[in-house]
Amino acid sequence: FHAALQPEFKTYQEQIVTNAKAMAEGMTRNGFRLCSGGTDNHLMLVDVGEKGVTGKECQIALDQAGITTNKNTIPFETRSPFQASGIRIGSPAVTARGMKEPEMADIADMISEVLLDIKNVDTANKVRQRVRDLTAKFPLPY
C-alpha cells in the first residue's frame, strides 16, 4: 500500500492504460478484432477465432516466441473454454520494465507476426530473438 500512495504510482498506472491503448491500436492495425473495440484499462481481449485459430494454439505459439498471453473465451463463444476463441493481453508487466507506446506497437507487431504465421516455428524463433533484444533494453526493475 505504501507504493500505491506515492505520486509516481499514479503516473505508472496512467502509463499502463496508455500502453494498453497503444497495443490495442497495434493489434487492430494488424487486422485483429478486439472484443470490446479497444480498451479503457490494462487488458484487451483479442478475437483470434475469426483468423481460424484457437486461443490455445495462439497461447502456445506465443509462448514459443517468448510472449506470455492467456487463452480466453470471448462473448458468444462457440468453442470449449479449453480451446477458446480469444487471447487476453495485458500491459502492466511491460510497463513495469519502462516500456512505452513505441514498444507497444513493436509488441503488437511481434504478436501479429506469430499469429498470422502460427504454424511456422521459424517465425516464432525470429520473434523470440526480437523479444530478447527488446527485453534486454528494459531489464526487470527488481
N, C-alpha and C positions, 0 to 999 in steps of 0.2 A: 504494500500500500504506500510505503514511503516513496517509491519510484513514481507511482501514479500521481502523487501530489506535486511533483516537480514540474516547472514550466516546460522543460524540454519534452516531457511525456506527451503533452498536448500537441506539440509540433510533430512528434513521432507518429501519433495517432492520425493526424491530418495527412501526413505523407503516406501512411498505409492506404488510406482511402484514395488519395490522388494516384498512387501506384496501381491500385486495383482498377481504377477507371482507365488508366493508360493501357494496362494489359488487356482489359475488356475491348478497348478500341482496336488493339492489335489483333486480337482473335477475330473480331468482326471483319477487319480489313482483309484477313486471310480466308474469309469465306465461312466462318463458323457462326452458328446462331447461338446467342446467349438466351437462356430460357426466360430471363426477366427483361431482355432487351438491353441490359447494361448492368451496372452495379452502383449501389449507394453505400456499400460497406466494404469489408475486407475480402469478400468472397465473390466468386461467379460460378455459375453452373452452365457448362457448355454442352449443347446437344451434339453428340458425335454420331448418334444413330442415323441421322439423315445423311451421313457420309458412308453408311453401310458397314460401320464397325460398332463394336460394343464398348462400353466404358471399361470393362475388364481388359479387353485387348489393348485399349489405349493406356490404361494404367501400367500394364506390363511393359509395353513398348517404351513408354516414357521413363519408367524405372531403368530400363536398359540404357537410356540416354542420360541418366543422372538427374532426371527431373521427377520430383515427387508430386503426384496428384492422387485423387481417390476416385474410384468409380462411384457413380451416384445415380439413383433413379431420377427421372425428370417428371414434370407434370404430365399426366395421361400416359404414363409408362406402359409399354406393351411387352417389355422383356422382364425376365426374372430379376429380382434385386441382385442376384449373384452375377448377372451379366451386365445389366443396366444399359441405358442409352445415353448416359452423360458422364462427364467428369467434373469434379469440383476443384477449382484452383483458388489459392489464396495468396495474399501479398505480404503478410506480416514477417515471414522468415527472411525474405529477400530485402525487405525494408530494414530489418534489424541489422543487416550487413552494410547498410548505407546506400543501397541501390535506389535509383530514382527513375523518372519517366523514360529516359533513353534506354536504360537496361530493360525496362518492362516491354518496350517494343521489341528488343532483341529476344527476350524470353518468349514472347508470343510467337515470333518468327520461328524460333527453335522448336517450340511445341508443335506448331503447324507443319513444319518440315517433317517431323517424325510421324505425325498423324496422317498426313497426306501421302506418305510412302511407308505405311505401317509395317509391311512385311519385309522391308529392306533393312537388314541388320547393319549394312554399311552406312546407311543414313543415320541410324541410331548411334553408331560408333563415332561418326564425324560430329554429330551434335554433342555427344558426350565430351569430346575434346573441347568444343566451344564452351560447354558448361564449365569444365575445369579451368579454362582460361579466364572466364568471367568471374568465377568464384575466387580465383587467386587474387584478383584485383580488389575483392571485397571480403577479406577474411572475417570469420566469426568474431564478434566483439567480446566474447568471454572465453 
